[in-house]
Amino acid sequence: MEVPADPTRAHFDAKAGTYRHLHLRPVHAHGCAREEEFTRPYLAPGQAVLDLGCGTGRASAFLFAEGPRLACGLDFSLPLLAHARRDIPSADWLAGRTGALPFRDGAFDLVACYGVLNYAPDPAGAVREIRRVLRPGGVLLASAMNRFDASRILEAPAEAAMQLARALGPGLDAA
C-alpha cells in the first residue's frame, strides 16, 4: 500500500538510520523499559497482536515474544519498516495509516500504540479504527505522548484527552 507523503512521515523517514539508537539514551531507555513492564501482563501465547506505529520494531520485539498466532506491525514510514522486517522477519509488516487500518473487524486480541496518537492527523478517528479491529474484550495499550516530541501533545492536551474519551465510548476501558 502506497502511503501519501507528509511532513511527519518525511521526518521519520529521514531519521530511520539513527532512530533505533535514540532508545539507548538513558531517559529513553527508561521509558521503553516502563512500556515493556506495563505491557507484559497483557501478553499471552496465541494472541493476534498489532503494533500500531511500530517504527523499527522496538516494542514489537517484546510484544511478539510470547508466540502470538498473528504478529503484525503497521507504520507509515517505509524506511523504519525496513529495519523492523530485518530484525523480526517472522512478523507481518505493513505500510499504512492510523485512520484507515487495513484489517477486518475484530482481527486483534491486543493493539499496542506507543507514542503514535499524537502524530495522527485525527487521534479520535485512529482510536475508532483501533476499536474496530479489536475483538470484543480486546486490549488497547497506548501512550499518547511521544518521548521525542512532547510539544506535539502538549499543544492542546485537554482537547486531545476529550477527543480520545469520546472515541473510546462505552465498552472500551482505558488502563
Residue, then its C-alpha position, 0 to 999 in steps of 0.5 A: m500500500e502506497v502511503p501519501a507523503d507528509p511532513t511527519r512521515a518525511h521526518f521519520d523517514a529521514k531519521a530511520g538510520t539513527y532512530r533505533h539508537l535514540h532508545l539507548r539514551p538513558v531517559h529513553a531507555h527508561g521509558c521503553a523499559r516502563e512500556e515493556e513492564f506495563t505491557r507484559p501482563y497483557l501478553a499471552p501465547g496465541q494472541a493476534v497482536l498489532d503494533l500500531g506505529c511500530g517504527t523499527g520494531r522496538a516494542s514489537a520485539f517484546l510484544f511478539a515474544e510470547g508466540p502470538r498466532l498473528a504478529c503484525g506491525l503497521d507504520f507509515s514510514l517505509p524506511l523504519l519498516a525496513h529495519a523492523r522486517r530485518d530484525i523480526p522477519s517472522a512478523d507481518w509488516l505493513a505500510g499504512r495509516t492510523g485512520a484507515l487500518p487495513f484489517r477486518d473487524g475484530a482481527f486483534d486480541l491486543v493493539a499496542c500504540y506507543g507514542v503514535l496518537n499524537y502524530a495522527p492527523d485525527p487521534a479520535g478517528a485512529v482510536r475508532e479504527i483501533r476499536r474496530v479491529l479489536r475483538p470484543g474484550g480486546v486490549l488497547l495499550a497506548s501512550a499518547m505522548n511521544r518521548f521525542d516530541a512532547s510539544r506535539i501533545l502538549e499543544a492542546p492536551a485537554e482537547a486531545a484527552m476529550q477527543l480520545a474519551r469520546a472515541l473510546g465510548p462505552g465498552l472500551d476501558a482505558a488502563 
